[in-house]
Amino acid sequence: MPRHPRERVRRTVGHGTAVPRGLGAPAPGDPTLGRFGRMFRLPPCEAGPDELKVLVEQMSRRMGDSKMNSHVPAGFTYLGQFIDHDITFDPMSKLDDRNDPRTLVNFRTPRLDLDSLYGAGPDDQPFLYDWPKSEPGGSKLVVGAGGPIKNPAPADLPRNQQGRALIGDARNDEHVIISQLHLLFIHFHNAVVDHLRHEKHKEEGLLEKAQQIVRWHYQWIVVHDFLPKVVGKTMAENVIVPAVAGGRSRVRRRHYRWKRQPFIPVEFSGAAFRFGHSMARANYRLRGKRPGETKAPRPRPLFEDLQGLTWLDDDLTIDWELFFNLRAVLGTKIPGPQLSFGIDTAIAPSLFELPEKGALPSLNLRRGWALSLPSGQRVAKLMRVRQLKEEELFLDDQVRGKTRELLVRSTPLWYYVLCEAAATFSAAGEPTKDSHLGPVGGRIVAEVIAGLLEGDPASYLNAKSPWKPGELGTGDDFTMVDLILFAGGAPA
């Protein structure tokens, strides 16, 4: 069966063993070389390890101060994590020493191509694909059928005998929310295959056509559903200019530049796109009341209650209307979604006690230092946007003296992006407080996402003729709600 042009086997330089694309190191000269680089040629932030410890302590004192974000349902926090796992994976950089981004390998393709879902294709990773239950064999993805536990879920990720997920990216099994989001995309792919068969699509090339449809609808969701929520509609449309009268969308990039192939800027992977950590709630309600139950299950903390890496318990099966706004389509009898937390420096307590990792804010700040990221002030100056004032950096009275002076002058980029989102000013007339990223963080995120799509010859932006979702969605649009409905994830 022909494979997608990116689904080939490459060899790692040091080991000489075959590694599937997207799951191992890229080969030299590969046209989709996974690499990191710098977006800005700026000096590193002046804050060092001592100042970073002070910031972590400062953030720990704000635990529990998070406000709900009325603009963003909780599911978009984990859609952002899913997107991140699709385009970046850096298991090699060190947090206690400086790293040159040019020497770091990105173990994901720098494209929104769902290689975390499809892996290296059915020839190289047949265990991801369903052979006896799909026609032609291997055109659908495998769905797990419960496991050897007391109360197994009726559907789960495919797993081995030890309960570990057999998927293209093991990180998508870290907790039950991301694992079920991955499972939702498996169901979506399988529903698209059924749709094509219903439309009498020929068997030859069926998988490739289904993958194209799934990828393009996913990319559309990223551009039209996810980006406006996290960077603001004004910024999203400033960077990806909407199509007019049947024409194409245009991409306008001011700062994210590349010559031959896109790369992942460390300012994006190490700082700006980590904004989602502040959106994570302290706990989540996964499902509503079922027949025979007197009340709905209590909300559960993300860690440790919702950890993944094992078979899914039916009590942890997600009702998607609690994570995305299905109520807007299905009516008021459906409960509304839980909301994400606002983007600011108040991080949920559970993220200060990650299993085997410790405090997530510390990991983020140390990573920024190890990558020699510039300060938020320098990036804001280069972008010609207003720099944050001292009172907008959320430094309490316990941060004093020279440490305070240094942090006010040179704030780590990740922390600055969070403060900017929560600052009480407007960008292009749009209020940014607790709703979406500000001009620095928003532009980095929007330009990188747009640039990855623009640089991918197989993306919907580069289709031979202008493309819109059409029949799978509602009109000319397609949202996460549409994906859930098409994949069969709506309430009965």
N, C-alpha and C positions, 0 to 999 in steps of 0.2 A: 504494500500500500504506500503511495507517495506520502512523504512527510512534509510538514510545514518547512519553508526554506530555512528557518532558524533552528529546526529540530534535528540537529546532526550530533554526532559524537565528536568530542575533541579530547585531547590528551593533556594532562597536567604536566607542567614543565619538569617538576622535580621527581615524580614518581613513575612516569611512564605507563600509568594505568588509564584505561578509558573512563572518562567522566562525562555524563550527559550535560548538554548545554543547560545553563541556568542552575546546575547543581554542583559545578566544580569550577576550577580555575580556567579562564579563557586562554586559548592558544595565541601565541604571538602572531600578529598580522590578521587576526580574525576580524571581519567587518563589523561584528557586534561586540567588540572587545569591551568587557565590563571593567570600567576603571573609574577612579575618583579624580578630582581635580579641584582647583580653586575658582570661585566665581569672582573674587575680588583680590587684587594685588595690594593688600594692606598689611601693616605690621600687626603682630599678634596682640591680643588684649593684655594689658599690664597686670591684671589680677592673677596672682599665683596660687599655689595650693593652700596657703594660709588664708587668703581672702576667700577662696572657694569654701573652706570649712565654715567660715563665718556666715556666708550666704546660705549654706545648708541649714545651719542652726537657726538663722533668720526665717527660713521657709518653714522649718519644723514648728516654729512658734505660731505660724499662721494656719496650721492644720485645723480643719473644721470650719474655716472662714469662707469656704467656697460658696458661691451663689449659683443658682440654676440659670441656664442659658435658654431663654424662651424661644430662641430662633433655631435651635439645633437639637433634634431628637437624639437619644442616647446611642442609637445604632451607628451614627456617623463617626463616633469616636473609634469604633472598631472597623468600620469601612476604611478609615484612615490608616489603621494598623495593617489591614489587608493590602492596601495600596503600597504601603511602605515595604512589606514583605515581597511584593511583586517586582520591585525595582531596585532594592538595595539589600545587601547582606555582606557585612564586614566582620568575619570572625577572627581576623588576624591582627588588627591594630591593638596596641597596648595603651592602657590608661595611665601608666606611671612613667611614661617616657614620651618624648616628642616623636610624631610620625610624619613622614613626608607623604602627602596624599598621592603623589605620582607613583609611589611604590606599592600602594594598596590595591588589592584585587577586589572588584565587586563580583560576588558569586551569584548575582542575578543579572539578567539582561537589562540594560538601561532603556527598557521599553515597556509600555503598558500592554504586555502581550500574554499575561496570565501563565507564564512559565511555572509559577508556583502551583497552578492547577493542572496544567497539561504535561509538566515535566519535559522529558526529551522525546515524547511521542510514543505511539504503541509499539514500534519496532524495538526501541531501546529500553523502554520501561513498560512492558506489557501488563505488569501487575496493577497499574493505574486504570486499566481499561477493561470493560466488561465484554467477554467473548461469548459465553453461551446464551446470554439474555438479550443481545442486541443484534440487529441485522442491518448491515453486514457486521460480522464479529469485530469487536474492538471499536465500534463507532460511538458507544456510550462509555461513561466513566463508572467505576465500581462504587456502589453504595454498600456500606457495611450493614449487616443484619443482626444487630445486638451483640451481646457478649456474655461470657460466663460469670455474670454477676447476678445478684438477687433480683434486681429490678431494671433490666436492660431497656434502653430506648428502642423503639421500633425501627429507627434508622440512625445510622452513625457513620462516621468516617470508616473506610476499610482499615482493619487493624491486623497486626500479627498476633501470635499466640501470647505475647506479653502485654498486649493492649496498646502498643505503640502504633500511631497512625502511619499508613502507607500512602503518603501524599508527596507532592513535589517539593514542599518546604515544611520541615518538621516544626518550625515556629508557629505554623497555623494550627497547632494542637496545644499551645501553651495554656490556654484556659478554655472553658466550654463556650464562651461567646464567640471567640475567633474560630474555634473548630466548627461550630454550627453555621457560621457565616461561610466558611469554606464549603461545608456540606450543601448550603443553599446554592452556591455556584455550581456544584456538581449536579444538583437537581435541575438548575436552569439549563445547563448544557444538554442534559438528557431530554428535557422538554423540547429544546430546539431541534434535536435529532428527530423526535416524534413528529414535530411540526413539519419538518422537511419531508419525512416519509409520507405524511398525510397529503402533502402537496406534490407527491409523486416525483420527488427528486431522485435522480438515478443513483444507484448504490455506489458507483465509482465516484470518488471525491466527496462522498457524503460527510465524512468526518471533517475534512478540510473546510467545507462550506459551513458546517455547524460551528467550527472554531472561529471562523471569520465573523459570523453573526454574533457569537458570544463576545468576542473581543471588542467588536465595534460598539455593541450596546453597553458594555462595561466602560469603554472609553467615553462614550456619550454621558454616562452617569457621572463619571469623574469630572467632566467639563461643565455639565449643565445642572447637576444636582449637588455634588460634593463641593466643588470650588466656590460657587457663590455663597454657600453657607459658611465656609471657613475663612475666605479672604474678602468676602463682600461682593455684591453684584457689580459695583462700580469697578473694582480692581479686576475681577474676572473678565469683564467685557472690555476693559482697557487693554488687557494682554491678549485675549482671544476674542477678536472683534467679530460679533455675530454676522452670519451671512445675510445678505440683503437680496431680495427678489430672485431666489433660486441660485445665487452665487455661492462662493465658498467662504468659510470663516477664514480670517487672516490672523496670523500670530505676530505680535509686536513685542520683541525682546530688547530691552535696553542694556541689561547687565549680564545676562547669561549668554555667553558666546562660545561657539565651538566651530572648528574648521571642517573636519571630515565626518566625525561621528559624535553624537552627544555623550557626555560623561555625567556622573553624579557629583555635583559640587558638595564639598564637605560643609559649607555654610548651610546647605539644605539638609543633608543627612545627619549632621552633628548638632544642629541647632534649630533651624526654622521649622522643619517638619516634625520635630519632637514636641510641638505645641499640644498635640493630642493627649500627652500625659497629664496635662492640667484639666482636661475635659472628663477624665475618668471619675466616675462616681465612687463613693465609699462602698455602696452596695447596690444590688440590682434585684428587681422582681422579675423572675424569668417566665413565669406562667400564671395564668389565672386559675380560678376554682374549677375543678372538674366534677362531673356527675358523681354523687356519693360523698363529696367532700363538704364539710360545713363551712370552710373558709379557704381562701387562697393561701398558698405557701408564703412564709415570711420572706422578705428581702434577704439576700445572701451577700456577704462581702466577697469581693473579687478574689482575694487571696486570704486564706487558703481554701475557702469553701468551693470556689469555682475553678480550681486547678484542673488542667487537662492531663494529657499523657496517659490516659487509660480509657476504658470503655465508658460510654455515656450512660448515666443513670437516667431513667425516664423522668424522675422528679426534677431533673435539670434541663429537660427539653424546653426550648424557647418558643413562646408565642410571639411571633414577629410584630404583632400590633403593639406590643409593649416597648418596641425599639424603633419602629418607623411609623409614620402617620398614616396607617391604613384607614383610620377613622374618616379622613377627608374623602375617601373614595367609597367606603362601605357603609357609612352612616354612623349616627351617634350611638347606636347600640354597641358598637365596638369601642373598647376603652382607648383613650388617647395614650400616646407614647410617654415613657419616662423621658426626662430631659437630660442633656449632658450638663456638666458643670461649665461655668464660664471660663474663658481663657484668661488666667491670671497666675499669680505666684502661690496661690493656696492649693497645695497638692493633697489629694486624699490620703488619710493616714496609712492605708494598706500599702501604698506605694513607697512608704518609708521602710517597709519590712518585707521586701521581696525575698522569696525563698532562695537561699544560696547566693543572693546578690547584694542584699542590704538596701540602702536608701537610693531610690531611683534618681532624685535630684542630684545626689553626689555623683552617681555614675554619669549623668548628662553633663555636669559641669566639668568633671575630670576629662571626659571625652573631648569637650571643646578645647580645654587646655592642651591636651595631647595632640590635637590637630592644629594647634596654633591659630585658632579662629580669631578674627578681629573683634574689636569691641563693637557693641551696638551703636555707640556714638560715632565711630569712624564710618560705619556703613551708612548711617543716616546722613552724615555730612556728604558722603560720596553720592548718595541718591538725591541730595538736595531737599530733604524733608526735615521738619522740625525735630530737634533732639529733645528727649525727655528731660524734664526738670527734676531736681533732687527729690521733691515731694512725690513725684510720680514713680519712683523706684521702690516704693514700699519698704524702705529701710527704717526699722524702728529705733528707739533711743538706745538700745543696747549695742548698735553698730556705731562706733565712735572713732574720733581721732583720725589718724592717717589712713586707717583702713577705710573709713567712711569716705574720706576725700578721694582715695584711689578708686573706689567702686562708683562714685558719682561721676568721676572723670572717665573711667574706662570699665564699663559693665560687660560681663560675659554675654555673648550674643544670645544664647538660649534664654537666659534670665531677662535680658532686655526685650526680646520678642514677646515674652509673657506680660511684662509690665506695659509695653506699648499697646497690647490688645486691651488691657484694662484701663488705659489712661482716659481721662475725661476730655477728649477733644474729638473733632470730626474730620474725616477724610472725604473730600469732595461732597460734603453735605451729608454723609452717612455716619450716624453714630456708631462708634466702635466699641463702646464700653461693654465688656462681657459678651459680645455677640460674635465678633470675628477678628481676625488678625489686623494689625495696623499696617501702615505703608511700608515698613521695612520687612517684617515677616511675611506680609501678604504678597509683596512683589517677588520675594525670593521663591515662595511656594508656587505662585501662579506662573512665573516665567520658566521654572524648571519643568513643571508638568506640561506646559505648552510646548516647550522646546523638545521634550522627549517625544511627544506626539508628532511634532513637525519633522523631527529627524528620523522617524520611522516610516519607511516607504510603504509599509503594510497597514498603517493606521487609517482610520476613517477620514482624517483630514487630507490624506493623500490619495483618496479613492479617485478613479478615472473620471467620475462625474460626482457632483456634490451629493452627499449622502445624508439621509435622515432616517430615524428608526422605523417609521411606517407601521406595518401591520402588527408588530409585537406589543406596541405601546398604545398610548392614547393620543391620537393625532400624530403630530410631528415630534412628540416628546417621548422620553423614556426615563423613568426614575427608579429608585430602589423599590418603591411601592409597586411599580409595574413589574419589576423583576420578581418580586415575591409572589405576586398574583400569577404570573405566567409559570413560575416554577412550582406552583401548588402549595405555597406556604401560607396562604390566607386561612383565617379561622373557618371552620365548617359551618 
